[in-house]
């Protein structure tokens, strides 16, 4: 301020020298301070600018770090997904490779693959696990084992090579529940035999240390007594039908007996003694239902029958049945039918030898059951005597028709099957094997045997839950099944058709069957009684050609069949099947006929042909058919299959001849047919098509696979899975029940049933699995993933 005053109005001249020096010094200092302030401000400005840049860099760096973190997380997630997908496919492959030999483990691996990641391969493996007769497994220590079912059907007892017996409670749905286990108390004891008393209160356990009685009435098994075998080991045990006598077989073929009316104080009875010991350490015993006879493997190449009505007396031989075969043949297991008429012997001659023993003075030899690759070890009848269970060292357990030996069911195991038994309700077959595992199969299961020819066509009717299977080449019949339980088809009847061309169809109400022949005829049957179909009419094309396929109108008014010799379709009015009326042929345009189908509403008829096209007609009435119009597209080869969905709005058409495509058409307006989608994937020619009842899924058979598509949105159709458990060329497949299962058949002569819903398949596996996959099995087959519970 003083400087400012001095500069105004020339006040500086009024200052003295000292004042002027002070002013100059003060002004210089002020200038220094000002310059210093300017420097500070410039530095501050530069610092602020620098800090701003740093802040920006820091923000950018922070954003970069976040982005890098997100990127890294995304990369890790992507890598984990890729790893899980790859592992899922690998485990699914392991499941497929062991499916034939060890389906019970394969099913758990399929479920593991699906839980790791639901790849198409894992979904396929999961579906396939439901189509191969997967048993419940009960794992014990390795070695031969015996199994016995309590007569009241409530319990299963297993005896194993480690001398331990286990009691399981049998439940209607799900795996048996282990309730108790007990052993002989001897480290040397090896169990070979197990038997219940008729009242299910006692169990006899036989083995290397002899035989013991245990009470199984209470919550815990109680030791009752050890029977004196004079040091002999016991290989078989049976209790008489009245429950008073225990018979125990020794390895030389002898039989020791005790009166066990008072189990605490058993009384020795006269034994069955042998002069010449068996050449193989084995024993087989069976009582007749009335307890009057006992059959034993008392000598090489013989089964002997003994009168034992007076238990206190020495058994007397009443008949000797000679075993057929080279060398010394031994009966490894024996069973007498519930009516006492028949005897079956499982033999070391790799067969089941059979007799009618109604007349003991002249037993009648029956035809043996053959087809086994090794010794047959055990046999067991069902309660009605219609079926026989057979266990063999060829690693199979089979169920055969007693009347003709036809295989009803066949199950493969990794071990030699040493014992078999049915539950009293005959719904479960149980087999013990040399690997120490007891396996339980539900019967009938998903594999339907008993068809002796190649199956070409299948049809299903949902009103009566009936499925027909047409077979030729060695069978020439139509097989009729009840599929009210879709997981267990049961045979109703077999309709003989002379010169059957393996073509057929069933009406919408399930009461009318049409079956084609090689000579061009179509036989008509009334299926009102599925057990006794009755022929009611016959159609003929005058020998023009065989009948490759045919279709019955939903209201049973028409039957249509393409010619295999020319480009036309035969049509008949069959409202009166006893007096059918032939109608004018329909023109196919070229080639010969392939598959044909009526729409479920009866208003449309579609037919494939060998001439790279298909035809579609409107059905105005029984005598008036008009061609539909629209964009049908073109095919490079034949059109082997056509199929309508259930609401008659969509048509699937398959192209063959190297094309192997499936086209979906909108046919709601027959005058404006349009293409909805074209599906690709099958490498073999398509042989059949079918829609699920809700129209959301499409099945396609091609080669050895069934392709399943989700066609909810036709333009975005995706593959659900490609089941391949049929193990042979699949000719046809149909959805059954509510569509959650599919049945298929073909060149392997049997029918298999799959679950098509992965979660239902998973629940089915969990419900029936029994012993879970072990840590060792997990480490071997699911390498690289930490074990987790499959069935939470």
Buried (B, 14 or more C-beta within 10 A) or exposed (E): EEEEEBEEEEEBEEBEEEEEEEBEEEBEEEEEEEEEEEEEEEEEEEEEEEEEEEEEEEEEEEEEEEEEEEEEEEEEEEEEEEBBBBBBBBBBBBBBEBBEEBBBBBBBBBBBBBBBBBBBBBBBBBBBBBBBBBBBBBBBEBBBBBBBBBBEBBBBBBBBBBBBBBBBEBEEEEBBEBBBBBBBEEEEBBBBBBBBBBEBBBBBBBBBBBBBBBBBEEEEBEEBBBBEBEEBBBBBBBBBBEBBBBBBBBBBBBBBBBBBEEBEEBEEBBBBBBEEBBBBBBBBBBBBBEBBBBBBBBBBBBBBBBBBEEBEEEBEEBBEBEBEBEEBBBBBBBBBBBEBBBBBBBBBBBBBBBBBBEEEEEBEEBEBBEBBEBBBBBBBBBEEBBBBBBBBBBBBBBBBBBEEBBBBBBBBBBBBBBBBBBBBEBBBBBBBBBBBBBBBBBBBBBBBBBBBBBBBBBBBBBEBBBBBBBBBBEBBBBBBBBBEEBBBBEBBBBBEBEEBBBBBBBBBBBBBBBBBBBBBBBBBBBBEEBEEBEBBBEBBBEEBBBBBBBBBBBBBBBBBBBBBBBBBBBBBBBBEBEEBEEBEBBBBBEBBBBBBBBBBBBBBBBBBBBBBBBBBBBBEEBEEBEEBEBEBBEBEBBBBBBBBBBBBBBBBBBBBBEBBBBBBBBBEEBEEBBBBBBBEBBEBBBBBBBBBBEBBBBBBBBBBBBBBBBBEEBEEBEBBBBBBBBBBBBBBBBBBBEBBBBBBBBBBBBBBBBBBBBEBBBEBBBEBBBBBBEEEBBEEBBEEBEBEEBEE
